[in-house]
């Protein structure tokens, strides 16, 4: 209830977000003092647990970090290990990795957009309620997601914790017949994916807060390769990425955050679309032309529209390869490990994923450092939260409306806490004293290189 001098919002057991987190926003004299995203996941110490493990096996271990973007961790670690020990993958292997990423993007974006976000924009509490109201829409959504699953299974062996991608190649190559069949499956799902692009464009909420965007940029809007580019107009090599980052140790959260050159920033589909939309597949650009003028955008809710467009783009990219490339069996020889250091950077569904590792003379992992997309977005999420709540307070919005807007903003980021349980607690407290000037205080945080 709204009491004199106090305004509280508590949201418990919020579904449609991956993992455990609390949110606390403090308002004083009508001004937001801070917004805290309190991630309460237990630390699993992956960077410590993989030390001393054989470098050729570690990619399968770190793929267990996440049950949704497992393939991104797998491929990024493989790239880092190859960089460290001097393995150069074949052109066919590179193409198979692009297809693996396409399957991941289709499946993962579809899960987030259609299961977590679609109920919001359709006025339903959950996908189960929405299925009762619009069965056909959910069937279309599940067909798109299934197409991504099937592509991942064909190319990588499984949609999660895939066995085929390894250091130096793939242990199994798809047949031409299977490739053509999956291409047909994708072509049919594509029709539905375009419908969802229109739906997310037509229901896009209004919100603007200027921020800094970071993403890989390359000629074909692929998720592997290219330079790491900034919305401020410059690019850096993957080897220099860590030199531009500052780790933000957040005392009230189990997760650290990051700043890029001392500024909050965003990674993910919106960043990629803002920086690289001209590189989209020609068929994608033709069929989603009505949505492209909205980018570049400073509206975090446009991240969901960007994800919807990326689904179409990944489908088009995959179909072109599957219909034109003749995959052949390649002799695979287990690489010989040696001492060295390597970097791997790919675009996971939620943004730029960075791996740095060092291999000793025995071929064992001596050191590993991971920079996860959700951790990179942490500071920016808090800034957007505070801004959204302040706008709502200034506009005199009621508690119920403000609560829904904050929920949707959290989901727009598609944060991944690597957990099947979904829980968010939002607490907004407001105190008001007469005669006090309005001032925003910054919470204590510690930064380190």
C-alpha positions in Angstrom: 0.0 0.0 0.0 1.0 3.6 -0.6 1.5 5.3 2.7 2.4 8.9 3.6 6.1 9.2 3.1 6.6 5.7 1.8 6.1 3.9 -1.5 6.9 0.1 -1.7 6.6 -2.3 -4.5 7.4 -6.0 -3.8 7.3 -8.5 -6.6 8.0 -12.1 -5.5 8.4 -15.3 -7.6 8.4 -13.5 -10.9 8.6 -15.9 -13.7 9.8 -15.3 -17.3 13.4 -14.5 -16.2 16.3 -16.9 -15.9 17.6 -17.3 -12.4 17.5 -15.7 -9.0 17.7 -11.9 -8.5 16.3 -9.2 -6.3 15.9 -5.6 -7.3 15.8 -2.7 -4.8 15.2 0.9 -5.8 15.4 3.6 -3.2 13.5 6.9 -3.7 13.9 9.9 -1.5 12.1 13.2 -1.8 10.6 12.0 -5.1 14.1 11.2 -6.6 15.5 7.8 -7.3 18.7 7.4 -5.2 19.8 4.1 -6.5 18.7 0.9 -8.2 20.4 -2.3 -7.0 20.2 -5.6 -9.0 21.0 -8.2 -6.4 21.8 -11.5 -8.1 21.6 -14.2 -5.5 22.9 -17.2 -7.6 25.4 -19.3 -5.7 28.9 -18.9 -7.2 30.1 -22.1 -9.0 33.7 -21.2 -9.4 34.2 -22.4 -13.0 37.3 -20.4 -13.5 38.9 -22.2 -10.5 37.5 -25.7 -11.3 38.9 -25.9 -14.8 42.4 -25.0 -13.8 44.6 -28.1 -14.2 42.2 -29.7 -16.7 43.4 -30.8 -20.2 42.9 -27.9 -22.6 41.4 -30.1 -25.3 38.6 -31.1 -22.8 37.8 -27.8 -21.1 35.3 -26.5 -23.6 32.9 -29.3 -22.7 33.2 -28.4 -19.0 32.6 -24.7 -19.5 29.6 -25.4 -21.7 27.9 -26.5 -18.5 28.0 -22.9 -17.3 24.7 -22.3 -19.0 21.8 -24.5 -20.1 20.5 -22.0 -22.7 23.6 -20.5 -24.4 25.8 -23.6 -23.8 26.9 -23.6 -27.5 28.3 -20.1 -27.2 30.5 -21.0 -24.3 31.6 -24.1 -26.1 32.6 -22.3 -29.3 34.2 -19.4 -27.5 36.4 -21.7 -25.4 37.4 -23.7 -28.4 38.4 -20.5 -30.2 40.5 -19.5 -27.2 42.2 -22.9 -26.9 43.0 -23.0 -30.6 44.5 -19.5 -30.4 46.6 -20.6 -27.5 48.0 -23.8 -29.0 48.2 -22.6 -32.6 45.5 -24.6 -34.3 44.0 -23.1 -37.4 40.5 -24.6 -38.2 39.6 -25.4 -41.8 37.2 -23.3 -43.8 34.5 -26.0 -43.5 34.9 -26.0 -39.8 34.4 -22.3 -39.7 31.2 -22.6 -41.7 29.9 -25.3 -39.4 30.6 -23.0 -36.4 28.6 -20.2 -38.1 25.7 -22.7 -38.6 26.0 -23.8 -34.9 25.7 -20.2 -33.8 22.7 -19.7 -36.2 20.9 -22.6 -34.6 21.7 -21.2 -31.1 20.4 -17.7 -32.0 17.2 -19.1 -33.5 16.4 -21.4 -30.5 17.5 -19.1 -27.7 15.9 -15.9 -29.0 12.7 -17.8 -29.7 12.6 -19.1 -26.2 13.1 -15.7 -24.7 10.8 -13.8 -27.0 7.9 -16.3 -27.4 7.9 -17.8 -23.9 9.0 -14.9 -21.7 8.1 -11.7 -23.6 5.1 -12.6 -25.8 2.7 -13.0 -22.8 3.5 -9.4 -21.8 2.7 -7.9 -25.1 -0.4 -10.0 -25.6 -1.8 -9.2 -22.1 -1.4 -12.7 -20.7 0.2 -13.9 -17.5 2.1 -16.8 -19.0 2.5 -18.7 -22.2 0.0 -21.3 -20.8 -2.7 -18.7 -20.5 -1.8 -17.3 -23.9 -2.1 -20.8 -25.4 -5.7 -20.9 -24.2 -6.4 -17.6 -25.9 -4.4 -18.0 -29.1 -3.3 -21.6 -29.8 -2.3 -20.8 -33.4 0.2 -18.1 -32.3 1.9 -20.4 -29.8 2.1 -23.2 -32.4 3.9 -20.8 -34.7 6.3 -19.8 -31.9 7.1 -23.3 -31.0 7.7 -24.2 -34.7 10.3 -21.4 -35.0 12.0 -22.6 -31.8 11.9 -26.2 -32.9 13.6 -25.3 -36.2 16.5 -23.8 -34.3 16.7 -27.0 -32.2 16.8 -29.2 -35.3 19.6 -27.1 -36.9 21.7 -27.3 -33.7 21.1 -31.1 -33.5 22.1 -31.6 -37.1 25.3 -29.5 -37.0 26.4 -29.8 -33.4 24.8 -33.0 -32.2 22.6 -31.5 -29.5 21.0 -28.1 -28.8 22.7 -28.0 -25.4 26.1 -29.4 -24.4 26.8 -30.4 -28.0 29.3 -33.3 -28.7 30.4 -32.6 -32.3 32.4 -29.3 -32.0 35.9 -29.9 -30.7 39.3 -28.2 -30.8 40.3 -28.3 -34.5 37.1 -29.4 -36.1 33.9 -31.4 -35.9 33.6 -35.1 -35.1 30.6 -35.6 -37.4 29.7 -33.9 -40.7 26.1 -33.5 -41.8 24.9 -35.2 -45.0 23.7 -33.2 -48.0 20.3 -34.9 -47.7 19.9 -33.8 -44.1 21.1 -30.3 -44.8 18.5 -29.9 -47.5 15.7 -31.2 -45.2 16.6 -28.8 -42.4 16.7 -26.0 -45.0 13.1 -26.7 -45.8 12.2 -26.8 -42.1 13.8 -23.4 -41.6 12.1 -21.9 -44.7 8.7 -22.8 -43.3 9.5 -21.4 -39.8 10.8 -18.2 -41.5 7.2 -17.2 -42.4 6.2 -17.2 -38.8 9.5 -15.5 -37.7 8.6 -12.6 -39.9 5.2 -12.3 -38.4 6.7 -12.0 -35.0 9.0 -9.2 -36.2 5.9 -7.2 -37.1 4.3 -8.1 -33.8 7.2 -6.9 -31.7 7.6 -3.7 -33.8 3.9 -2.9 -33.4 3.9 -3.3 -29.6 7.2 -1.6 -28.9 7.0 0.5 -25.7 8.5 4.0 -25.7 11.7 4.5 -23.7 14.9 6.4 -24.4 18.1 6.6 -22.5 21.4 7.1 -24.3 24.1 4.6 -23.6 27.2 3.0 -25.0 26.9 -0.1 -27.3 29.6 -2.7 -27.9 29.4 -5.7 -30.3 31.4 -7.7 -32.9 31.1 -6.2 -36.3 31.8 -8.1 -39.6 30.7 -8.1 -43.2 28.0 -10.8 -42.9 26.4 -10.1 -39.5 27.9 -13.3 -38.2 28.4 -14.1 -34.5 32.1 -15.2 -34.9 34.8 -13.0 -36.3 35.4 -9.4 -37.0 36.4 -6.6 -34.6 34.8 -5.4 -31.4 33.2 -2.1 -32.2 31.8 0.8 -30.2 28.8 3.0 -31.0 31.2 5.9 -30.4 32.8 5.1 -33.8 35.9 3.0 -33.3 36.9 -0.7 -33.3 39.4 -2.7 -31.4 40.9 -6.2 -31.8 39.7 -9.0 -29.5 43.2 -9.1 -28.0 42.7 -5.5 -26.6 39.2 -5.9 -25.2 40.2 -6.6 -21.6 42.4 -3.5 -21.6 39.3 -1.4 -22.1 37.3 -3.0 -19.3 36.9 -2.2 -15.7 35.5 -4.8 -13.4 32.8 -3.4 -11.1 32.6 -5.3 -7.8 29.1 -4.9 -6.5 29.0 -5.6 -2.8 25.2 -6.4 -2.7 25.3 -9.0 -5.6 26.9 -12.3 -6.3 27.7 -11.1 -9.8 30.3 -8.4 -10.7 29.6 -5.8 -13.4 31.8 -4.2 -16.0 32.3 -0.7 -17.5 34.0 0.0 -20.8 36.4 2.9 -20.5 34.7 4.0 -17.3 31.2 4.0 -18.8 28.2 1.7 -18.5 27.5 0.0 -21.7 25.2 -2.6 -23.3 25.9 -5.8 -25.3 23.4 -8.0 -27.1 21.1 -7.9 -30.0 20.3 -4.2 -29.8 24.0 -3.4 -29.8 24.6 -5.7 -32.8 21.7 -4.2 -34.7 22.8 -0.6 -33.9 26.3 -1.3 -35.1 25.9 -3.7 -37.9 22.4 -3.7 -39.4 23.7 -2.9 -42.9 25.4 -6.3 -42.9 22.1 -8.2 -42.5 21.3 -10.9 -45.1 19.8 -9.4 -48.2 16.6 -11.4 -47.9 16.3 -10.4 -44.3 16.7 -6.7 -45.1 14.0 -7.0 -47.8 11.4 -8.7 -45.6 11.9 -6.8 -42.4 12.4 -3.4 -44.1 9.6 -1.8 -42.1 11.5 -2.3 -38.8 15.1 -1.4 -39.8 14.6 2.4 -39.8 14.1 2.2 -36.0 17.8 1.4 -35.6 20.1 2.6 -34.2 18.0 2.9 -31.1 18.5 3.9 -27.5 15.3 2.1 -26.5 16.1 -1.0 -24.5 12.8 -2.5 -25.4 14.0 -2.5 -29.0 16.4 -5.3 -27.9 13.5 -7.7 -28.3 12.7 -6.4 -31.8 16.4 -6.8 -32.7 16.2 -10.4 -31.4 13.2 -11.1 -33.6 15.1 -9.7 -36.7 18.2 -11.8 -35.8 16.0 -14.9 -35.9 15.1 -14.2 -39.5 18.7 -13.3 -40.3 20.0 -16.5 -38.9 17.4 -18.5 -40.7 18.4 -16.8 -44.0 22.1 -17.2 -43.4 21.6 -20.9 -42.5 19.4 -21.7 -45.5 21.9 -20.1 -47.9 24.8 -22.3 -46.5 22.7 -25.5 -46.2 21.5 -25.3 -49.8 24.8 -24.3 -51.4 27.6 -25.9 -49.5 28.7 -29.5 -50.0 30.1 -30.7 -46.7 32.7 -33.4 -46.9 34.3 -35.7 -44.4 37.6 -34.2 -43.2 40.3 -36.3 -41.5 40.5 -35.3 -37.9 43.7 -35.5 -36.0 43.8 -34.7 -32.3 45.8 -31.4 -31.9 49.1 -31.5 -30.0 48.8 -29.2 -27.0 51.6 -26.8 -26.2 52.3 -23.8 -24.0 50.6 -20.6 -25.0 47.9 -18.0 -24.3 44.7 -17.4 -26.3 41.6 -15.3 -26.6 38.1 -16.3 -27.8 35.4 -13.8 -28.5 32.0 -14.6 -30.0 28.5 -13.1 -29.9 26.3 -15.2 -27.6 22.6 -14.5 -27.8 22.8 -12.0 -25.0 26.0 -10.3 -26.2 29.8 -10.3 -26.5 31.3 -13.4 -24.7 35.0 -13.2 -23.9 37.4 -16.0 -22.9 41.1 -15.5 -22.1 43.2 -18.5 -21.1 46.7 -19.8 -20.7 47.9 -23.4 -21.4 51.1 -24.7 -19.7 53.7 -27.0 -21.3 51.8 -30.1 -20.2 48.7 -28.9 -22.1 46.7 -28.1 -18.9 44.7 -25.0 -18.3 46.8 -22.7 -16.1 44.5 -19.6 -16.0 41.1 -18.7 -17.5 39.1 -15.5 -17.4 35.5 -15.1 -18.6 33.5 -12.0 -19.2 29.8 -12.9 -19.5 27.2 -10.7 -21.3 24.8 -10.4 -18.4 27.6 -9.2 -16.2 28.6 -6.6 -18.8 25.0 -5.3 -18.8 24.7 -5.2 -15.0 25.5 -1.5 -14.6 23.4 -0.4 -17.6 20.4 -2.4 -16.3 20.6 -0.5 -13.0 20.8 2.8 -14.7 17.8 2.0 -16.9 15.9 0.8 -13.9 16.5 4.0 -12.0 15.6 6.1 -15.0 12.4 4.2 -15.7 11.2 4.4 -12.1 12.0 8.2 -12.0 10.0 8.8 -15.2 7.1 6.9 -13.7 7.2 8.8 -10.4 7.4 12.1 -12.2 4.4 11.1 -14.4 2.4 10.1 -11.3 2.0 6.5 -12.4 0.3 4.0 -10.1 2.2 1.2 -8.4 0.6 -1.5 -10.5 1.6 0.2 -13.8 5.1 0.9 -12.6 5.6 -2.7 -11.5 4.7 -4.1 -14.9 7.0 -1.6 -16.7 9.9 -2.6 -14.5 9.2 -6.3 -15.0 9.2 -5.8 -18.8 12.4 -3.8 -18.7 14.2 -6.6 -16.9 13.0 -9.1 -19.5 13.9 -6.8 -22.3 17.6 -7.3 -21.4 17.1 -11.1 -21.5 19.4 -11.6 -18.5 20.7 -15.1 -18.0 21.5 -16.3 -14.4 22.2 -19.8 -15.6 19.4 -21.4 -13.6 16.1 -23.0 -14.4 14.3 -21.4 -11.5 12.9 -17.9 -12.2 12.7 -15.5 -9.4 12.8 -11.7 -9.1 12.0 -9.6 -6.1 11.5 -5.9 -6.7 11.4 -3.5 -3.8 10.9 0.2 -4.2 10.9 2.3 -1.0 10.2 6.0 -0.9 10.7 8.4 1.9 9.8 12.1 1.7 10.9 15.0 3.9 9.9 18.6 3.3 12.5 21.3 2.5 15.2 18.9 1.3 16.7 19.5 -2.2 16.5 16.7 -4.8 19.7 14.8 -5.2 20.7 11.5 -6.6 23.4 9.6 -4.7 25.6 6.9 -6.4 26.0 3.6 -4.5 29.5 2.5 -3.5 31.2 0.3 -6.0 34.8 -0.8 -6.3 36.5 -1.0 -9.8 39.5 -2.9 -10.7 41.3 -3.8 -14.0 
